[in-house]
Amino acid sequence: MPKRSQNIYNTLFQLEILRRIPKGKGRYITAKQLHSQLEELGFDKDILPYREH
């Protein structure tokens, strides 16, 4: 994949993560739930980076 396409893909991936992080005190999403939702959208990434932060 050309570098520009990869950059766009990574940016869209990061935006989807931000959209799915719940806002408000006491609300959360697990790494497994987030990974599952992103897979449904067609993003094929490893779950480990979500769990490390």
N, CA, C and O atoms as CSV, one atom per row, in Angstrom:
chain,resi,resn,atom,element,x,y,z
A,1,MET,N,N,0.845,-1.170,0.000
A,1,MET,CA,C,0.000,0.000,0.000
A,1,MET,C,C,0.896,1.241,0.000
A,1,MET,O,O,1.840,1.313,0.787
A,2,PRO,N,N,0.614,2.227,-0.876
A,2,PRO,CA,C,1.423,3.450,-0.893
A,2,PRO,C,C,1.358,4.176,0.450
A,2,PRO,O,O,0.387,4.040,1.195
A,3,LYS,N,N,2.391,4.941,0.745
A,3,LYS,CA,C,2.487,5.612,2.040
A,3,LYS,C,C,1.282,6.511,2.310
A,3,LYS,O,O,0.774,6.519,3.432
A,4,ARG,N,N,0.816,7.257,1.332
A,4,ARG,CA,C,-0.316,8.166,1.536
A,4,ARG,C,C,-1.575,7.387,1.900
A,4,ARG,O,O,-2.308,7.788,2.804
A,5,SER,N,N,-1.832,6.291,1.217
A,5,SER,CA,C,-3.004,5.473,1.521
A,5,SER,C,C,-2.911,4.893,2.929
A,5,SER,O,O,-3.914,4.821,3.640
A,6,GLN,N,N,-1.727,4.486,3.328
A,6,GLN,CA,C,-1.524,3.941,4.672
A,6,GLN,C,C,-1.775,5.019,5.724
A,6,GLN,O,O,-2.365,4.741,6.769
A,7,ASN,N,N,-1.332,6.245,5.455
A,7,ASN,CA,C,-1.560,7.344,6.391
A,7,ASN,C,C,-3.046,7.637,6.536
A,7,ASN,O,O,-3.519,7.880,7.647
A,8,ILE,N,N,-3.779,7.620,5.449
A,8,ILE,CA,C,-5.222,7.860,5.488
A,8,ILE,C,C,-5.908,6.743,6.258
A,8,ILE,O,O,-6.788,7.003,7.079
A,9,TYR,N,N,-5.515,5.512,6.001
A,9,TYR,CA,C,-6.080,4.356,6.709
A,9,TYR,C,C,-5.850,4.485,8.217
A,9,TYR,O,O,-6.771,4.282,9.008
A,10,ASN,N,N,-4.625,4.822,8.608
A,10,ASN,CA,C,-4.304,4.963,10.031
A,10,ASN,C,C,-5.089,6.102,10.673
A,10,ASN,O,O,-5.534,5.981,11.815
A,11,THR,N,N,-5.258,7.196,9.956
A,11,THR,CA,C,-6.030,8.325,10.476
A,11,THR,C,C,-7.484,7.942,10.667
A,11,THR,O,O,-8.075,8.259,11.700
A,12,LEU,N,N,-8.073,7.266,9.690
A,12,LEU,CA,C,-9.463,6.819,9.822
A,12,LEU,C,C,-9.615,5.833,10.972
A,12,LEU,O,O,-10.610,5.864,11.696
A,13,PHE,N,N,-8.638,4.967,11.137
A,13,PHE,CA,C,-8.647,4.001,12.232
A,13,PHE,C,C,-8.645,4.721,13.582
A,13,PHE,O,O,-9.418,4.377,14.476
A,14,GLN,N,N,-7.785,5.706,13.723
A,14,GLN,CA,C,-7.701,6.456,14.978
A,14,GLN,C,C,-8.979,7.241,15.250
A,14,GLN,O,O,-9.415,7.331,16.398
A,15,LEU,N,N,-9.582,7.809,14.212
A,15,LEU,CA,C,-10.844,8.530,14.390
A,15,LEU,C,C,-11.957,7.596,14.854
A,15,LEU,O,O,-12.774,7.973,15.693
A,16,GLU,N,N,-11.992,6.393,14.318
A,16,GLU,CA,C,-13.008,5.421,14.747
A,16,GLU,C,C,-12.810,5.037,16.206
A,16,GLU,O,O,-13.787,4.871,16.937
A,17,ILE,N,N,-11.572,4.895,16.636
A,17,ILE,CA,C,-11.312,4.595,18.046
A,17,ILE,C,C,-11.841,5.733,18.916
A,17,ILE,O,O,-12.518,5.493,19.916
A,18,LEU,N,N,-11.533,6.967,18.535
A,18,LEU,CA,C,-11.990,8.115,19.321
A,18,LEU,C,C,-13.512,8.207,19.360
A,18,LEU,O,O,-14.081,8.569,20.390
A,19,ARG,N,N,-14.175,7.887,18.256
A,19,ARG,CA,C,-15.640,7.926,18.218
A,19,ARG,C,C,-16.256,6.912,19.177
A,19,ARG,O,O,-17.348,7.136,19.699
A,20,ARG,N,N,-15.576,5.824,19.406
A,20,ARG,CA,C,-16.139,4.730,20.198
A,20,ARG,C,C,-15.779,4.793,21.683
A,20,ARG,O,O,-16.307,4.013,22.475
A,21,ILE,N,N,-14.901,5.697,22.065
A,21,ILE,CA,C,-14.573,5.842,23.483
A,21,ILE,C,C,-15.713,6.601,24.152
A,21,ILE,O,O,-16.001,7.738,23.780
A,22,PRO,N,N,-16.361,5.986,25.133
A,22,PRO,CA,C,-17.491,6.642,25.803
A,22,PRO,C,C,-17.053,7.907,26.544
A,22,PRO,O,O,-15.964,7.977,27.115
A,23,LYS,N,N,-17.935,8.891,26.513
A,23,LYS,CA,C,-17.660,10.141,27.211
A,23,LYS,C,C,-18.507,10.178,28.474
A,23,LYS,O,O,-19.674,9.787,28.455
A,24,GLY,N,N,-17.942,10.632,29.534
A,24,GLY,CA,C,-18.679,10.739,30.783
A,24,GLY,C,C,-18.078,9.873,31.867
A,24,GLY,O,O,-17.442,8.852,31.608
A,25,LYS,N,N,-18.298,10.308,33.066
A,25,LYS,CA,C,-17.737,9.612,34.223
A,25,LYS,C,C,-18.420,8.261,34.426
A,25,LYS,O,O,-19.645,8.153,34.367
A,26,GLY,N,N,-17.615,7.247,34.663
A,26,GLY,CA,C,-18.145,5.923,34.957
A,26,GLY,C,C,-18.517,5.095,33.738
A,26,GLY,O,O,-19.035,3.988,33.889
A,27,ARG,N,N,-18.270,5.594,32.545
A,27,ARG,CA,C,-18.565,4.839,31.330
A,27,ARG,C,C,-17.251,4.340,30.751
A,27,ARG,O,O,-16.240,5.042,30.785
A,28,TYR,N,N,-17.272,3.137,30.225
A,28,TYR,CA,C,-16.039,2.563,29.692
A,28,TYR,C,C,-16.367,1.549,28.600
A,28,TYR,O,O,-17.514,1.139,28.427
A,29,ILE,N,N,-15.324,1.159,27.870
A,29,ILE,CA,C,-15.415,0.096,26.878
A,29,ILE,C,C,-14.166,-0.753,27.052
A,29,ILE,O,O,-13.073,-0.224,27.253
A,30,THR,N,N,-14.323,-2.052,26.975
A,30,THR,CA,C,-13.156,-2.925,27.115
A,30,THR,C,C,-12.405,-2.989,25.788
A,30,THR,O,O,-12.953,-2.670,24.733
A,31,ALA,N,N,-11.154,-3.404,25.859
A,31,ALA,CA,C,-10.348,-3.553,24.648
A,31,ALA,C,C,-10.974,-4.582,23.719
A,31,ALA,O,O,-10.951,-4.422,22.499
A,32,LYS,N,N,-11.529,-5.632,24.297
A,32,LYS,CA,C,-12.150,-6.686,23.495
A,32,LYS,C,C,-13.380,-6.158,22.751
A,32,LYS,O,O,-13.583,-6.479,21.580
A,33,GLN,N,N,-14.201,-5.345,23.432
A,33,GLN,CA,C,-15.380,-4.758,22.795
A,33,GLN,C,C,-14.966,-3.804,21.679
A,33,GLN,O,O,-15.543,-3.822,20.592
A,34,LEU,N,N,-13.968,-2.975,21.952
A,34,LEU,CA,C,-13.481,-2.027,20.957
A,34,LEU,C,C,-12.932,-2.765,19.742
A,34,LEU,O,O,-13.222,-2.396,18.604
A,35,HIS,N,N,-12.152,-3.789,19.979
A,35,HIS,CA,C,-11.577,-4.582,18.893
A,35,HIS,C,C,-12.677,-5.212,18.043
A,35,HIS,O,O,-12.594,-5.211,16.815
A,36,SER,N,N,-13.692,-5.742,18.687
A,36,SER,CA,C,-14.807,-6.368,17.984
A,36,SER,C,C,-15.542,-5.359,17.101
A,36,SER,O,O,-15.867,-5.655,15.951
A,37,GLN,N,N,-15.799,-4.174,17.639
A,37,GLN,CA,C,-16.489,-3.140,16.871
A,37,GLN,C,C,-15.660,-2.701,15.665
A,37,GLN,O,O,-16.201,-2.491,14.579
A,38,LEU,N,N,-14.362,-2.564,15.855
A,38,LEU,CA,C,-13.497,-2.142,14.754
A,38,LEU,C,C,-13.375,-3.230,13.689
A,38,LEU,O,O,-13.288,-2.926,12.499
A,39,GLU,N,N,-13.369,-4.489,14.105
A,39,GLU,CA,C,-13.338,-5.586,13.134
A,39,GLU,C,C,-14.594,-5.587,12.274
A,39,GLU,O,O,-14.525,-5.858,11.075
A,40,GLU,N,N,-15.750,-5.283,12.881
A,40,GLU,CA,C,-17.000,-5.224,12.127
A,40,GLU,C,C,-16.951,-4.148,11.047
A,40,GLU,O,O,-17.608,-4.269,10.014
A,41,LEU,N,N,-16.168,-3.094,11.290
A,41,LEU,CA,C,-16.020,-2.020,10.313
A,41,LEU,C,C,-14.974,-2.335,9.248
A,41,LEU,O,O,-14.831,-1.598,8.272
A,42,GLY,N,N,-14.241,-3.436,9.439
A,42,GLY,CA,C,-13.252,-3.837,8.445
A,42,GLY,C,C,-11.821,-3.470,8.790
A,42,GLY,O,O,-10.927,-3.629,7.960
A,43,PHE,N,N,-11.590,-2.984,9.997
A,43,PHE,CA,C,-10.229,-2.676,10.422
A,43,PHE,C,C,-9.624,-3.933,11.022
A,43,PHE,O,O,-10.112,-4.457,12.023
A,44,ASP,N,N,-8.560,-4.406,10.401
A,44,ASP,CA,C,-7.919,-5.642,10.854
A,44,ASP,C,C,-6.599,-5.292,11.539
A,44,ASP,O,O,-5.550,-5.234,10.898
A,45,LYS,N,N,-6.666,-5.064,12.836
A,45,LYS,CA,C,-5.477,-4.709,13.615
A,45,LYS,C,C,-5.400,-5.618,14.829
A,45,LYS,O,O,-6.396,-6.220,15.231
A,46,ASP,N,N,-4.220,-5.712,15.404
A,46,ASP,CA,C,-3.998,-6.521,16.600
A,46,ASP,C,C,-4.591,-5.816,17.821
A,46,ASP,O,O,-4.605,-4.586,17.876
A,47,ILE,N,N,-5.077,-6.576,18.793
A,47,ILE,CA,C,-5.703,-6.015,19.994
A,47,ILE,C,C,-4.675,-5.501,21.008
A,47,ILE,O,O,-5.019,-4.672,21.851
A,48,LEU,N,N,-3.442,-5.963,20.950
A,48,LEU,CA,C,-2.437,-5.619,21.952
A,48,LEU,C,C,-2.244,-4.108,22.151
A,48,LEU,O,O,-2.177,-3.672,23.300
A,49,PRO,N,N,-2.151,-3.296,21.105
A,49,PRO,CA,C,-1.952,-1.860,21.343
A,49,PRO,C,C,-3.072,-1.212,22.166
A,49,PRO,O,O,-2.813,-0.253,22.893
A,50,TYR,N,N,-4.296,-1.709,22.068
A,50,TYR,CA,C,-5.388,-1.121,22.857
A,50,TYR,C,C,-5.196,-1.435,24.329
A,50,TYR,O,O,-5.496,-0.605,25.187
A,51,ARG,N,N,-4.706,-2.605,24.621
A,51,ARG,CA,C,-4.612,-3.074,25.997
A,51,ARG,C,C,-3.442,-2.450,26.751
A,51,ARG,O,O,-3.436,-2.447,27.982
A,52,GLU,N,N,-2.463,-1.929,26.042
A,52,GLU,CA,C,-1.266,-1.412,26.700
A,52,GLU,C,C,-1.446,-0.022,27.278
A,52,GLU,O,O,-0.618,0.412,28.078
A,53,HIS,N,N,-2.494,0.691,26.903
A,53,HIS,CA,C,-2.638,2.082,27.367
A,53,HIS,C,C,-3.757,2.222,28.321
A,53,HIS,O,O,-4.018,3.322,28.809
